[in-house]
């Protein structure tokens, strides 16, 4: 009697699926897409590329604020725009960058300024989604080769 009850309890218990190990490395395509997306927005909002935005290093070297505040970078944001020659606040500089250089942009001008980066960002996302589907088989083979070389836990394509 007791054995029958235990058997029924066991049969109702759901079998646990074995968990697949999750990938914790870097996916090259995702990093590339992220860099391109970041590039679209840092160019429109801050008039610089992602590398210059993060590091503050330009072709002329490291000199925050030397451009009068048109190009905004993280070191300038962290230091509160001290040093250099800043024409106005960061908010005003971003508004001017969005509106294409106009000093006091209207809401319509700001919306039109956002139209192109939104379109670019959308096209980048759609393009990468299509490219990932189209190249799934070759990428699978490449990832298999990376695993054979011992890099499968670190990097994926």
C-alpha positions, 0 to 999 in steps of 0.5 A: 500500500505504502509502496503504491502511494510512493510510486504514484507520487514519483510518477507525478513528479516532473522530470527536471530537464538538464540545464544547458550551460550558458555562454559567458564569453564575447559574441563578436557580432553583438559587440560590432552591432553595439559599437555601430549603434553607439557610434550613431548616437554619440555622433549625433548627440556629442559630435564624436565617435564612441572611442573619443567619447569614452577616453577623451583622446582626439587626434590632437591628444587629450585636451578636454574642452579645447573645442568650445564644448561642441564635442562632449566626452565622458571626462568632461562630464565627470569633471563638470566641464571645468577647464577648457573654454565651454560656450554653454551647458552640456544640455545646450550643446547637445540640443545644438548638436541635435538641431544641426548647429541652431542656437535655440532649436524648436521642438520640431527642429529637435524632432527632425534632428532625431529622425536620421539617427533613429532611422540609422539605428533601426536599419542597423538592428534590422540589418544585423538580424537579417545578417545573423539569419543569413550567415547562421550556418557558416557561423555555426561552423566557425564557432565549432572551430573556435571550440576545437581550438579552445576558444569556444568559452571565450569568443563566438561569432 
